[in-house]
Amino acid sequence: MKSDPHNEDIPESTVLSLGLGVLLAVVLGAANVYLGLYAGMTVSASIPAAVVSMAVLRGCFKRGTVLENNISQTVASTGESLAAGAIFTLPALIITGVWDKFDYWVSTGIIMMGGLLGIVFMVPLRKALIVDRKDLRYPEGVACAEVLTVGQAGGSAIRAIAWGFGLGALFKLMVSGLQVIQGTVEVAILRGQRVFYAGSDMSPALLAVGYIVGLGVASQVFLGGVIGWLITIPIAGPSFALNEADPVAHAWTLWSTQVRYLGVGTMLVGGLYSIVNVRAGLVAGIKSLGQAGQGAGETDIRTERNMSLKALFFILAFSVVGTFVLYVVLIKSLGLALVSTIVMIPAAFLFAAVATYIVGLVGSSNSPVSGMTICAVLLAAVVIWLSGGSGDSAILATLGVAGVVCCVACTAGDVAQDLKTGQLVGATPERQQWAEVLGVVVPALAMAPVLALLHKSYVIGSDQLLAPQATLFASLVKGFFGDGDLPYTMIWMGIGVGILIILIDAFMTYSGSSKRLHVMPIAVGIYLPLALSVPIIVGGLLHAWVNRDREASDGLSQGGLLFGSGLIAGEALMGIGLAIPKIEGWDFAIEMGFMSPHIHQLSSLAFFMGVCIVFYKIACRRESES
């Protein structure tokens, strides 16, 4: 008798697959913490985790079903998604000055409770937004399922990651450790009262980010950089005192005190507009809650079985009560903690549904989590202000709510992609959901120490770790409750820019154009230093060049994606590793006084170009050559 694949018991949540997934979750989560603080962007770990899992299980242990590999990547990607929730909000508590160091238990609790709530809110949405909605593509989920199904693994995959890891680590060692090359090449000139700036970061990790997100997103991030640095800074220059001695410093001052707030206004519009765009998905998600009691977790069909309602209720109750206790400890006010918890619950569910719907449409890389968190910050700030909150306690309450909500949105979006992958490869949703719980709890325990280590070594919010989103949220709450003085003219201009982008996009849609103009990537580009946007656009162009002919690119391997993932992991983990001796005051820098500044910059540029060439050659390899 032929077995039923929907009920066949295939090895899935084994000790080996779960253990490997947890290890990858911690490593990739730490890498994304560094990348997010450095560049304000994180990347999905699903496909690299799937490939590593297959290589380890099949290459080393000579075993591993497609479902075991799926469980490993599920745990790994869930842990990685928490990184965005952690780095977008928690560092704001340091930057505002209400914390002088990361509180381990409060930080861990916010990350963990938000992650668990993201899973709980996602489970009832699974049928409505993943199974029934055929118009939601979940691109990363589908791509990961293809990798798992094809079974790409082995020496070539590991070699691509290893090459990337080695080059990324070498770059960070040479920049931050030995200091023999420069991390950024930049120049600025004065023309009258106006300053004109050009520069580029040499980071291979940012090159990889551009390759992974593709030319569409990369070009819009770069467009934002052009608007902020090449247009707005020269226009705004005459209004402020001129620093003739250092034009580069003058350009940075204009950006940090004025121009980046143009991006704040644009992000506000993008966040609100993203909610308006997914109103249909919200309604579907809310309706699906009414279906949750009709046999959720009780079906006999393995591939349709969710976590039981009893388990969901227990995790929900634990998370809500745990969050309330955290708010009491954080804010030190019972009343304000209760208000914060009441605000958090509906906001968390709202943004879980929004995040799920958006990643289904455009993927995790394009999901405007920053915009959603801005909305959560503003909502919490208004309610807390109306409740009589003020000063540091109000700042703590607002950022506490935003921290949990941000982790909910990040986790829910990632869980949706993982469940889509599972649906396509025949996984058991219930086992995936429990694996995601593990993928939240264990990595959450490691993220606060990584944040503390990076802050002690590099100082979060400094030019070494800009933490763009956290700095933004800190500015907003200080302007609302503290003594911060926001440049409201720039914010209103940014709101106008956001509205203009929406109108242009609507016209492009009306004209039948296949191209789209999204608010959030452009807003992020305005808010980021231009130097970070340049390697991102180079990576996007590299991706477009490699895949310029669709038919010719069909045989390409996943080498480019894996090499890029290795670059990110290598640079990030070397940065974390170098943080330990930095705390102890150890200095490995090599004296380079014999080298002129121009030669120093040229050596940095040569290294970057060399990485580009290697990247191109690896990305152009075909399956038959791997």
MOLIN-V163733 format. One line per field, one symbol per residue. psi: psi as a letter, one per 30 degrees, with the letter a starting at -180 (. if undefined). burial: # if it has 16 or more other ideal C-beta (glycine too) atoms within 10 Angstrom, else .. A space follows every 10 residues. Layout:
psi=???
burial=???
This chain:
psi=kkljfffkjk kdileeeeee eeeeeeeeee efeeeeeefg kllkgeeeee eeeeeeeeee fhajleeeee eefeeeeeee ffeeeeffee ffeeefgfkf lkjeeeeeee eeeeeeeeee feeffeeefe efjffjfiee eeeeeeeeee hkaaeeeeee eeeeeeeeee eeeeefdfhf lkfkjllklk jbgkkkkklk kgkeeeeeee eefleeeeee eeeeeeeeef eeeeefeffl kkifeieeee eeeeeefdef feeeeeeeee eeeeeefgee eeeeeeefef fefigkgflf jeggklklee eeeeeeeeee eeeeeeeeee fhjeeeeeee eeeeeeeeee feeeeeeefe eflefgkiee eeeeeeeeee eeeeefggkl aeeeeeeefe eeeeeeeeee eeeeeeeeee eeefghljee eeeeeeeefe eeeeffeeee eeeeeeefjk fafejeieee eeeeeeeefe fbgkjkifee eeeeeeeeee eeeeeeeeee fgkflljkee eeeeeeflke fffefeeeee eeeeeegfje effegklgee eeeeeeeeee eeeeeeefee feefgkjgkk jgffkleeee eeeeeeeeee eeeeeeeeff kleff.
burial=.......... .###.###.# ########## ########## ########## ########.. ...####### ########## ########## ######.##. .##..##### ########## ########## ..#..#.### #.######.. .##..##### #.###.#### #######.## ######.#.. ....###### ########## ########## #########. .###.##... ..#...##.# #####..### ########## #####..#.. ##.##..#.. .#...##... .######.#. ##..##..## .###.###.# #.#..##.## #.###.#### ########## ########## ########## #.##..#.#. ..######## ########## ########## ########## ########## ####.###.# #####.##.# #...###### ########## ##....#..# #.###.##.. ##..#..... ......#### ########## ########## ###..##... .....##### ########## ######.##. .#........ .#........ #.##..##.. ##.##..### #....#
